[in-house]
Structure formats: C-alpha cells, structure tokens
Amino acid sequence: MSFPIAIIGAGGWGTALAITMARAEREVRLWVYEPYLVETIIATRENPIYLPSARVPESVRVSNSMRDVLSGAPIVIIAVPSHVYRSVLSEIRPLLNPEMSFVSAAKGIENGTLMRMSEVVVDVLKPAFLPKVAAISGPTFAPEVARGEPTALVVASPDERLRLFLQKELSAPRFRLYTNSDLIGVEVGAAVKNIIAIAAGVVDGLGLGSNTTAALITRGLAEIMRLVDACGGRRETLAGLAGLGDLVLTSYGSLSRNRRVGVALGQGKHIDEVISNMRMVAEGVKTAKSTVALARKLKVEMPIAEKMYSVLYEGLQPQDAISDLLERRLKEE
C-alpha cells in the first residue's frame, strides 16, 4: 500500500474511481454525503443508488466524515457535481493544505462566475494557499470503468511535474492516463460536450436519422473549438480523448444521461418532468446556462448551445430548435 487517495463524492463516477484505485492496490477513502448510504455501502459493498451491481472492495474506506477521509491524503479527487462544487470546497477548506494535489473529476462551468472547476478550486483556496490543481477527463461511463473495461483518459495541468505525478499515481490496470498541458481546453471541452449530447438526444427523440446526428455533433465540435480558443485553450486538444472522444461517447452512448435528457425532450416531455425522474445529475442542463453566458461574454457564436438553452429554459420546442438551426444563413464551413 502507498499513501491514501481521498475521493470526495460517491456518485457513479466517484464510486467507479474508488473501485479502480482499489484495484490498483491503492489505499482509498471515499466520502459519501448521505449517512444512510455510508451504512449501506459498508454492509453490502455496493452503492445501490449511484452505481448498482458494482462491488466496492473491502479496502475502500467509506465515511461521512471529511476529516477522516482527508487526513494524511496527498491526492484529493473532487467528484461532486459542478453546482455544489464551491459549497463543498468551502466547507472542507480548513481541512486542506498546500501539500495536497487536487484533481477535479467534475465536468461543468459554474453559473454566475463562469469559472471552470479548477478555477473554482483556486478561487476558494487561494486566500489560504495557492493549490496544485489538475483535471481528469475523457470518454468514461462509470459502470464500464467499475467493471474494469479498458478506458483511456487524460490528466491535465500546466504544471508538468504535477501531471506526471498524477499520471503515475492514478493509472491502474485497464485505466490508462495520458497527460495534457492544456487545462483550459480539457475542461471547456468536457463541460460543453454535454450540451451537444443533449442536442444529439433531441435529434433521436424527434425520430431523425444518423445524417442529422453526425452533422450536429460535427458542428457542435466546431462550437466547442471556438469557445476553447476564446478562453485561451488549444483547438488541437479537442481532437483528443477529452474532446472528440468524450463528445462521441456522450452523444451516442446509451448510458449517457445528457443524451437521455435530449431524447425525452425530443419525445415531447417537459424538462421539469425529465429532471424529476433522474436520480443523478445531467451536467449539461445546468452548464447550458453558464456556457451561453460565457459565449456571449466572449462574443463567440454557438448556435447549437443557444438553441439548447432556449429549449431548456425558454420553452422553445425541440422541433423548432432544429428548424431554426437549419434555416440559418448559408456560409462556408
């Protein structure tokens, strides 16, 4: 056993990461928000709410105590949803120190501040110290990762020493980590692809075919590239795992929550009904607000994101959104 790894958040992704790190014989501590769920996981070694049918190894220490989970852990993986990211970090700030390396495992842009998740970490902690922050991202469905199916993703940070350290410590059997210095591109791509995946689901829900879906995903990628460029990231990052890889998986994969939201919308269901029937968060719903606000601030043209925002928050009918996109003025690709 080496040093402990703390994972904050026991949703599907946090639980899958805990299982994966334990498979690599790491000492893993998993913080679970719900006290009853702590007891359930300890008793059954399964997370029936967020990752049913995946065994959580005995070596994973499950707790509702942040102090117990964080004590002596040099790597802290933050796997809570983006909309509670700041509040959770603010709560645990007194337990954190400059020796820790922070890994964001959430995909989103904060509403209001328009910050990426790594920026939220810095913003919350910099009054006390300047944290070492990275992000992990890529085409990953939690159930498949938990089953040990071959998975490739990236760990991103402008700090070469940090990303190489995390690559070494977080890689596991059938869990391959590449490094990437473009933290901006990786985080923006990870967040915005969820909105495009909702749009891809809408296309399916409307009964349209593969031609439409392929065109939409391709043009969606172009939108993400423009935003990454405007934010100071690199367009070429979007050709990799955290860009095209994640976009394709989330837009086409049957396990994609964001895609399922879009399918339901395309079938005529209201967004409130769709969300009320989902236990886990579809990040693209909340990220649509912040992405459109960020695009408008930076004067970046993102018609697909704009139309999905209108469907989600302004009552635009999905069929009308698709028609509006097709009727835009003709232009060069």
Steps between C-alpha positions, in 0.01 A plus 500: 500500500612855427363828630120547520292652223194698609196502271237761581163393365348155460289548191551254218831651389647543849406142589646366174824687568515352851454149361767563236754640744438207736556262209845660467558420869476862608378599843169666416270710714159589361291783644127437471253784559205291616555328840254222416692428182824466698337228708360330189832493316684369807239229558452387139817629326276650232379852421140416403402861428775619270685189380294185555647156433860620537686357799685752716809318634545456874818705478302816411439689823157661482414790730274801548782677687704737285768510768547124492508487122741790450742437786847428361382472138738670253260451205142629523265412214191724497213314336194695613264664245610841373206688655604400856874518433560835666290429808671165563846652459411790729381256765820295496746789453627485861599134445707568188867593469756607236660154490187349346453453126141566391344314209172624356285214375191713430396635160338840506527879498375677811190712454547862602880508511543312167803328653630158404519253788877536544448877523241445773755298698753783473240765578385326819845405629727788393424712809677226696742363238542455124393142428651253254208413271445261212198351324426151375269460203423278207247254358397321818174338603523413869348148480750396232793643698378318812487172306863548403435545129793664316479877541724788389480856628721801564637678805543868420707770667742768384731374777704221339623357830143481633350331194783244481463426872123451465539292184725261690291485816152478346566261214363152563449172315286573192482865608751688283580865565658730245632843598392832351629848583185674370282517811273762342429296188440180695258660747305707248470202266383276784232746606358609167481155339214424741287766333573359156407156634160634608454632147597161356239340724239748377575394142442137594187582699357678197553186294763653274781289361876457516569767238350765724679374811839489328457851363393633837792342689749628240365854517484470878870418505565815296313702764705348780822578310401865463428532871821322601694734273333808651573376854870459424511124445624305199269381223709187443407379848150440365636235262592285801335293770365794699353657185381283213525179704275624778265678260441185293444282807258740666309574181458140385536283812188341646627565856524876444272692736527816289399312187203348688385848599505602134313189385225569754476864390479393136216266592303793637569482874555818701842554654358511855345157451822364353716627788257382768537143371882504516693409813836612365587840357512563125767770510408642160170640630667741744809552283282627214440819701863569579625402155263731318583782743873441446461486122306826499761664725781394268293568185528139381234370260347178641161448331449139617572590862273804468212291366541237772492777759176625347349150506604444862413842644287702260241251381623465142367181345773251399367472143514879467856503633613259229311696233657827617848348474437373147358833387803705606671689215720291274874536567841343451585215736 
